[in-house]
Every structure is written in C-alpha cells, then in structure tokens.
Amino acid sequence: MAASLRERVHALIAKKDAIEKEIKELQQLLESQANVGMTGALIDAEGYPRNDIDVYSVRTARHNIICLQNDHKALMGEIEEGLHELHSLERDQRAQGIPPPKNGAKNPVEHIPFAKVDQVSEGSPAEKAGLSIGDEVAEFGSVSMANFKSLHDIGNVVKHSQGQSVRVVVLRRDKKEVLSLVPQTWSGRGLLGCNIVPVRK
C-alpha cells in the first residue's frame, strides 16, 4: 500500500516538474518575442497587429501557459493530498513496528533539510506562518530533498501558489514543525518576506 502510494506521489511530482519545464519554455518564447510577456500589447498605436512579433505564437503561448498553470495548481493539490496520506500511512506503519522502505526506495517525505531560513521580515507572510531564522526546510509544498535542484524549485511553488496555503515542514532544534504558509503580496518585497538559502552539507 505504502509502496504504491509512494510511487503515485513520485509520478505526480515528475508530472509537476514536466509542467513547470513546459511553462518555463513558453515563458522564454514570450521573452524572445520582444519580451512581450503575458500582458504586453499585441497591436500597435494604429490598432494593427504588431509586425515585430509573431502574434499567433504569443497568443498560443499565453493560452497554453494559463492552461498549464491551472493544471499545475490542481496537481499541487493532489501532491499535497498524497503526501498527507503517505505521512499518515507511514506513521501508522511505524507504530505497528513495520520497518521503513528498503532496496533504495525513495521516500518523498523523508525529513532531510535542503534549505535554511536566514532572514524573516516583520509582518511578512513568512512571519505570520511561524517561520523563524535558522529553520531548516525539509519540505516546501511538493519540494523535498528527493527532487530539490535549486531555489528556483521553491520559487515555482511560490509563484503558482499565490493566495493558497503551502505546507512547509521545518526542523527547528532537531524538532519537526509543520507550518502553513500563504504566499501573497504584503507591504514588503516578494510574496514570502523571508530569505531561504540552500543547505551546504
């Protein structure tokens, strides 16, 4: 049961990574079109389609990005649900004395920190969520040690989860803390109001 659930979570994470890659490629396409982005004008001052960009490609890319972002949000919900379920199942198995997975099986909820909080601004979403300087991040939404590559991974979760609760697991003085962080605009910079750096092991 746990093994099949773990495989499903890994499959969802792989799908999420593929969607984020596709979104990034489409955003790069928009940048190549005079950096028109998602909101740049497609017509000139006289009301004609701009001749310095491929209007059809831009419209198609924008449409696809919106669709992919919606898919990404739905997928993040599935991943969060799967991780919660896996946590509960493995906790029950430990209580029954069932050993953790062997044979090199990856465990997406294994609490190994991959990043650390080195700054938290007063009044920020991060402070309201309970993040503290020195917290070691073991999970940030769907990101864990199993799939963390760079801080862009966290950035993507934040960007696609604005206004939504993100589950964050931190290690604080060797004790696990589970927080709920809502990325959103506030009086300061960014959507979090904290600085996160990779853990150097």
C-alpha positions, -999 to 999 in steps of 0.1 A, spaced: 0 0 0 27 25 11 49 15 -19 22 20 -45 12 53 -29 48 64 -28 51 56 -65 20 76 -73 34 106 -54 67 103 -73 47 101 -106 28 132 -97 60 151 -87 75 141 -121 44 154 -139 46 186 -119 83 190 -129 74 184 -166 46 211 -164 70 236 -148 96 229 -175 70 235 -202 58 267 -186 94 279 -184 99 272 -221 68 290 -231 78 320 -209 112 320 -227 93 321 -260 74 352 -249 107 368 -238 120 361 -273 91 380 -288 102 415 -277 98 404 -241 60 408 -246 52 386 -216 16 377 -206 2 413 -208 22 432 -234 2 448 -262 -3 428 -295 -14 458 -315 4 490 -324 -7 526 -318 -28 525 -350 -46 493 -340 -28 469 -363 -12 437 -352 25 443 -343 49 434 -370 78 429 -347 64 398 -331 46 366 -341 12 375 -327 -2 340 -332 27 323 -314 23 348 -285 -14 342 -282 -10 304 -283 18 305 -257 -2 327 -234 -32 304 -237 -11 273 -230 6 289 -200 -28 297 -184 -40 261 -190 -7 247 -176 -8 269 -146 -44 257 -138 -31 221 -143 -2 228 -120 -25 241 -92 -47 210 -94 -16 188 -94 -1 206 -64 -33 198 -46 -30 161 -55 6 160 -44 -2 177 -11 -30 152 -5 -8 123 -14 20 135 9 -5 139 38 -19 104 31 16 89 29 27 106 62 -3 91 79 2 56 65 39 55 73 32 69 108 8 40 114 33 15 100 60 27 123 35 24 152 29 -12 142 67 -18 140 68 -21 103 103 -10 90 107 18 65 112 10 28 145 -6 18 162 -15 -15 170 21 -22 133 31 -24 129 68 -23 107 83 3 94 117 -6 86 126 29 119 117 45 128 148 65 162 157 53 167 195 52 177 210 18 174 247 26 176 271 56 159 303 65 184 331 72 160 361 73 124 368 82 108 402 78 84 416 104 48 415 94 55 392 64 36 361 53 66 340 65 65 355 100 27 350 102 32 314 92 57 309 121 89 307 101 120 316 122 156 324 114 176 292 115 147 269 105 159 241 82 134 234 54 127 197 48 95 202 27 82 232 8 49 222 -9 59 194 -33 96 202 -30 117 179 -8 153 166 -7 142 139 -32 136 164 -60 152 197 -49 177 210 -75 178 248 -69 159 276 -52 140 280 -85 120 249 -74 108 268 -43 102 299 -65 80 280 -88 59 267 -59 55 302 -45 46 317 -80 20 291 -87 5 291 -51 -1 328 -45 -31 331 -21 -31 294 -14 -18 276 17 15 258 12 26 230 36 61 237 49 80 213 71 110 227 90 134 212 115 139 236 145 164 225 171 160 189 158 123 190 162 99 188 133 74 217 128 47 217 102 36 252 91 10 266 67 24 294 46 3 315 22 24 334 -4 8 368 -10 16 404 -16 23 425 15 39 458 24 74 444 18 92 427 -11 83 394 -26 54 370 -17 71 355 14 91 381 32 119 358 41 152 346 26 160 310 20 194 296 12 204 260 2 219 239 29 255 231 24 262 196 36 
